[in-house]
Amino acid sequence: MTTTMALELSHVWLALAGIATFYISRTFYRLYFHPLSKIPGPKLTAITRLYEFYYDVICDGKFLFQIEKMHQQYGPIVRINPREVHISDPSFYDEIYASSSRKRNRDHDAYDAFTLSYSVIGTMGHEHHRFRRSILNDFFSKRSVLALSDVVEERVLKLMQRFEGFYKEQSVVNLSNAFAALASDVITYYCFGKRWGFVEDEHFRSEIHKNNEENTEHCHLDRFFPFVPELMRRIPGQVLALLLPSKAAAFEFQAALFQTITMNMQAGSTSTKENRTIFQKLTDPSLPAEERSLRRVQDEVFTLLGAGTETTASTLMVMIYHVSRNESIRDKLRTELKQVMPTPTSAVTWTELEKLPYLTAVLNESLRLSYGVIMRLPRVAPTETLRYKDYAIPPGTPMSTSTYFIHRNPDIFPEPDKFDPERWIRAAERGQNLSRYLVSFMRGSRACVGMNLAYIELYLTIAHLVRRFDFTLHNTSPEDVRITRDRIIPCTDKGMLWVYARVTGMEE
């Protein structure tokens, strides 16, 4: 062996030794000297994120359920990766997701899953988020939603007409697509001021729903490798469709939406202040230039369309699945609805429906078991040292929980897997505010901006559906609605929730 070769080998061994020393030193630091070293949890989670990677990427969205097992073993606070703690205690929820008077930032490691870094949901800093949120707040206030209630009601009644047709034909209807089409039509009108006609489509075609399904399938891969979706955005849609033909429809929808946004931006705004859409507000010339860039508007619109479709559709699916299986719930709800809807086609307002206790109980129970966004969404207190029992949580530490743990806490919701609207009635009779534990839309300074829009859709749709129609499930089992995977939204082993049914009864 020559001197040169020996020297080169010595450099290789020196480099390997250096790398080994670094990882060994880091392991000891994370286990024994890190500020989180006193917080319980598996040693492997404290050492490396590969544990999380295995369950979420390799096992496809299973880490949340592994966290559940960690809590069973280690208690309500667990260190789930080298820098994040997870707390399964409803009493601590408002410390994590605090109000705007206390500063909370988001954490990149989780929110990269959304691949929408220029949207409100992708905004990490507290103050920047407040600014971007303020652009949207007026559109989703209860006053603004009520002002557009005619639009929501028209779409709901159009869906009821479609169900009349399914009753007469005695054909099977894909309720997942039907409810997604309704929600998609409403949110596209909110964003662009026009209906896309998803409810009228023969198969309730909703590219938004399909696009959500495609994107959530690889959300955890995107979270660990955020450069991948950024790279994909640079590839023309036609090329992606050729490379991935099974996803061609999703790419075509994205391209069409991008084209719509670009054309509208080039056309400019000619609307009055009283007749403005969300899109026009996002491109208002009074906003700083960087806040109305093409990428910024694209990301925000995609966020609104996706979020405005899935939570509402999933909640309606859970509702119809359980109400169809339990005639006593259906009959009790229908009897109550007759107070404000004496005939099956009576007009009714959101304000009237909100006052019905059993309808509200059914809606709340549907929200509880559909969860909203199920993925943990960490917050960071940049300046506060928080305490949970005997444990200190240093400033800058990502801390999280999930709606899955709050909504399934047996101390608050006994028999948590049971669809039991009566639990809300019993709680009200005891003077207990059970709704404070309903966090489908989250709470605090970053609660879901579209909550009021979701509520008016849910109240009106459930009322008209249950007052008029009976459904019998078709080829739909408990496994089709049992949540076993976290892909941002709740998923089953087969993917997104799917409910099929026949309309077997209709009151004239």
Secondary structure, 3 states (H helix, E strand, C coil): CCHHHHHHHHHHHHHHHHHHHHHHHHHHHHHHHCCCCCCCCCHHHHHCCHHHHHHHHHCCCCHHHHHHHHHHHHCCEEEEECCEEEECCHHHHHHHCCCCCCCCEECHHHHHHHCCCCCCCCCCCHHHHHHHHHHHHHHHCHHHHHHCHHHHHHHHHHHHHHHHHHHHHCCEEEHHHHHHHHHHHHHHHHHHCCCCCCCCCCCCCCHHHHHHHHHHHCHHHHHHCCHHHHHHHCCCHHHHHHHCHHHHHHHHHHHHHHHHHHHHHHHCCCCCHHHCCHHHHHCCCCCCHHHHCHHHHHHHHHHHHHHHHHHHHHHHHHHHHHHHHCHHHHHHHHHHHCCCCCCCCCCCCHHHHHCCHHHHHHHHHHHHHHCCCCCCCCEECCCCCEEECCEEECCCCEEECCHHHHHCCCCCCCCCCCCCCHHHHHHHHCCCCHHHHCCCCCCHHHCCCCHHHHHHHHHHHHHHHHHHEEEEECCCCHHHCCCCEECCCEEECCECCCCEEEEEEECC
